[in-house]
Amino acid sequence: MRRLRTTADIHDVSADPLIRWASQALSAGGAAWEHRGAVAVHAPSLTRRRRLVMAGPPEGVASLLAAHGRGVNLRPLMEQPLADEVAALMPTPWAEDKPFGWMDRTGSLDLPPDASWLSCLDDVPPLLRAANPESWAWPGEQGVQRWAGVRIGNDLVATAAEAWSSVDVGFMMGVAVHPSHKGQGLGHRVCQFVTSSLLSLYGTCALFVENYNAPAIALYRKLGFAYRDVVTLLPAV
């Protein structure tokens, strides 16, 4: 089992955007290890959770999970098919939490009209409360970097944030469209703007999405994102 001490070390052993996104934790008190081709990144605070992000061959992941996967509020995160294989290899039971979606894409994307980064964020919290009160990103929260928006007149009607980006994976969160403006393509427009901007900066753009949110997944697929189920493993009681 080998300690990975730099972001470059992680990138040398994994091309998985999920792992590369988690590698930002090394600059915030995190740690990473490699074993038999598998990688685990301990992220003390990433999208509000203490995570252990894992990928690679099941046997190696199982060994890393046994060595580093337990702790107060620690959330081992991996693709669901991998989690099924890993759980079967563990000597003590683990349970799956509810799955959700990871989506990512590379390449480039045209900037849409009438969307921009916001210089004033006063209108963002009221829009989130009206359209997405369970948003994982809010203005002023640690790791949330900037907000984009679409206005009609003086009203902010759609927004999305860049939050928790790593050195080569930009991350989009906090998507919201005012309920009175649904069905006008505003969500697509603001997400296209943020995606285009992050692709230009980082080369890869990614996001989390609830796996039951079919309209959101369809929107992101139209923007070129690919979907995979991810899940957290929890020690069975």
N, C-alpha and C positions, 0 to 999 in steps of 0.2 A: 504494500500500500504506500503510495507516494504522495507527498504533500505538493500541491501546486501553489506557488507563492506569488505569482503575478498573473495579470490578465492575459499576457502573452502566453504563459504556460497553459492556461485553460484553452486558448484559441488553438494552440498547437495540437491538442488532443481531442478537440470536439468542434465540429462545424455546425452543431445543432443550434439554431437561433435561441431556443429556450435556455440552453446552458450559457451561450454567449451573452444573453440578456442578464442572466443572474450573476455573471462575472463582475458586474459593478460592485458587488458586495465586498470584494477584496479591499476596496478603498473606504469601507465603512464598517470595519471590525469583523468582516467575514473570513471564511477559510474555504479551501477547496482541496480535494483529493482525487487521485486516479488509481484504479485497480482493475487489472485485466480488461482494459479498454473502456471501462465504465468511469463516469465522472460524477462527483457530488459537490455542490457548492452550497455552503452554509451562508445564508443571507439573514442577518439578525433583524432587519427591518426592510421588507420589500413588499410594496403594495399592502401595507398595514399588517403584515404577517411575518413571523419568524419562520423562514422556509429553509428546507434542504432540497434544492433542485437537482434532479438526478436523471441521467440518461446513459444508455450503453447496453452491453450484454447483460441479461438477467442475473447470471451468476455473480458478476462483478458488482452490479447494483445491490444485490442481496448482501454481499459482504460489506459494502460501504454502509448500507442501512443498518446492519447489525452493529457496526463500529461507531457510527455517528448519528444514528437516526432517532435516538430517544432523548427526551429533555422536555422541560416545561414549555408547553405551547408550541413545540417544534412541529412543523408541517412538512413532511416529506412529499415532494411534488414531482410527478412524472406522467408520461403518457399512460392512458388507461390499459391498453394491452400489455405494456411492460409491467404495470402494477399487478395485473393478474398473475403474470409469470413469477414475479418477485415474491408475492405473498405466498405462493405455493412452495417456495424454497425456504421460507423462514421457519426456524424451529419453534417459535411461539407465534400465536395467531396475530394477524393484523387485519384491520377492517378498512374498507374504502369509504371515504367521505363522498358526498354527492359530486359527480363529475361536472366539469364546465369546459369551456372551449378556449383553446389557444389558436390564434390565427396570425399568419405572417405572410409577407411577400417581399420580393426584391425588385430591382429594375427602376423604372422611372414612370411618372404619371403627370399628365398635364395639370397645371393649376386651373381651377375653375374661376369664373368671374364672381365678383361681389362677395368674396369671403376674405378675411384678413386676420392677422394677429391683433388682439385687443390691447390697447394701451391703458384702458381703465376697466377694472373688473367689477365695478359696483353692481352691474346688472347680471352677473353670472350666478351668484347664490340664489336670487329670486327665481331665475329660470330653472336652475337645478331643483329647487324645492317644488316647482310646479310640474316639471317634466321628468325628473329622474332623482327623486329624493334619496334613493339608496346608492347614488353614485359613489364610487370608490375614490374619486378625486374631487377636491374642493379647493378654491383659491386660498393660498396661504399655508396649505398642508405641506409638510416636509416631503420633498421629492417631486412635487407638482411644479413644473417649470413655467408653463405659459399657456394661455388660452386663445383660441381662435373663435370667430363668430361670424354670423350673417345677420345683418340688420335689415328691417323693412321700416323705412322712415327712421325714427329715433329708437325703435324698439329692437332689442336683441331677441331674435326668434330661434336661433340655433347656435350651439356651442360645442366645442370639443377641446381637449387639453393634450399637451405633451407632458407626460409624467413618467418618472422612473426609467428614463432612457439610459442605455449603457453606451460604451464607446462606439459600438457599431450596430446597435439595434435601437431604433427610435420606438417609443411606446406611446400609444394613443389611449386615452381614458376620458371619462366624463362627458360622453356624448349625450346631448339633450336637444330636443326640438319642442318648442312650446305647443301644448295640446291644441291650441286654436289654429295652428299652422301645419298640422300633420298633412301628409299626402301631397305636398308641394315640392318634393325633392330637396328640401333644405338639409336634411340629415346627410344625404348623399353629397351635397355640395360642401358642407363643412368638413366631412370626413375625407373627401377627395383633397381638399386644401391641406389638411393636416398630414395626410398620407404623402402627398406630393412633396411637402416641405421636409418631412422626416426622411423620405427616401433620398432626397438631395443631400441631406446632412450625414446620414448614417449608412445608406446603402440597403438597409433592411428596415421595415416597419412591422410592428406586431401589436397585438392587443389581446385582452381577455374578453370573453363574451359568455353569457349564460347559455348553456347548451339547448335550452328550451325556447330561446328567443329566435324563432325562425325568421321573422322579418329582418332583424339586425344581421343575422348570419347571411341572409340573401343579399343585403346591401353590401356587406364586406366582400362577398364573393364577386359581386359586380365590379368592385374596385380591385379585383385581382388577388384577394387573400385566399389562402388555402387553410382548411380547418382540420384540427385534430382534437380529440377528447383528451383532457388531462384530469388528474385526480390526486387527492392527497391520501396517503395511507396513515392510519391512526392505530396505535396499539389497542388490540381488542381488550375489553374489560372482562 
